[in-house]
Amino acid sequence: MLKVPERGVHNYTSRLLLGKSFDEVHRVLDAPVKFLGSKHRVLYHEPVEAALIGFEIAGFEGALAALMHVTVDELCSRDKRMKNLIKRVRSI
C-alpha cells in the first residue's frame, strides 16, 4: 500500500527549507486524493508538472516547494522510517 505523508508534513518541510509552508501548492498537488485515494499521485506528481503548478501558484519558490513535495512523497513511500522521522521532527 502506498504511504504518503499528510499535508502538514509537506508544509513543515517547506517552512523548514523555504521559510514558509506553501500550503496552497501542497493542497493543489494532493487535490486528486479526493477521487483517486492512494493512487492520486498519477496526477500532478511528475516533477515537471508539479513544478509548473507550483510556479503558477507561488512563483519560483512555489516550484521548489512542489518539487520537494514530490520528493518527500517518494522518500516516504519507499521508506517508512523516513516518514516517521519527518513526523517526529515536525512534532518537536
N, C-alpha and C positions, 0 to 999 in steps of 0.2 A: 504494500500500500504506500502511496506517495505521501510523504510527510512534509508539509510546507509550514513555514513559520507564520504566526499571526502578524497582522499589520503593525502591531506595536513593536515587534522585533525589527521590522523594516524601518519604522520611524526612529527607533533608537539608534540603529546603525547609521542612518542618515544624519541624525543630530551629532553623533559621535565624530563622524568623519567629515561632514559638510557644514555643521553648525546649525542646521535646522531640520525639521522632520520630513518635509516634503510629503505630507500626508495625502494630498490630492493626487500626486503621482502614484503613490502606492495603492490608493483606492481605485484609481482607474485601471492600473495594471491587473489588479485582482478582481475587477468587476465581473468577469466571466464565471467566477466561482459560484455565483447565484444560480446559474443554469447548467454549468458543467461539473460542479463539485470538484473533486480532487484532480480531474482532468483539465482544469481551467488553464493550465499552462500551455495548452496548444494554441492559445491566443495571447498575443501581446508579450510573449516571453522569449522571443528570439532577440538577441542583443540589438540588432539594428532597429527593429520595430519598437522595442522598448525605449531605446534612446530617442527615437523620433517623437514618441508620445511624451516622454519626459521633457524634451526640448520644447515641444509645443505648449506644455503646461507651465514650465518654470525656467525656460532657457537652458544655458549650458549646465548649470548645477542640477537642474531637473533631469537632464540627460544622464549625468553621473549618478544621481540617485536611482534612476531606472536601471542602469547597468549594475549597480550594487544590488538592487532588488533581485534581479535575475541570478546574480552570482550567489547571493545568500540563499535563495531558494534551492539552487543546485547543490550547494555545500550541505545544506540541512537535509536534503533528500538523500544524499549519499552517505551521510554520517550523522546518526542520531546524537552522538556525543557533541558534535558542533552545535546542533540545535539546542541541546541542554545547556551548553556553555554560554551561548548567547543569552538564553533566558535567565541564567543565573547572574551573569554580569549586569544585565538590564535591571535586575531587582535590587542591586546593591545601592 
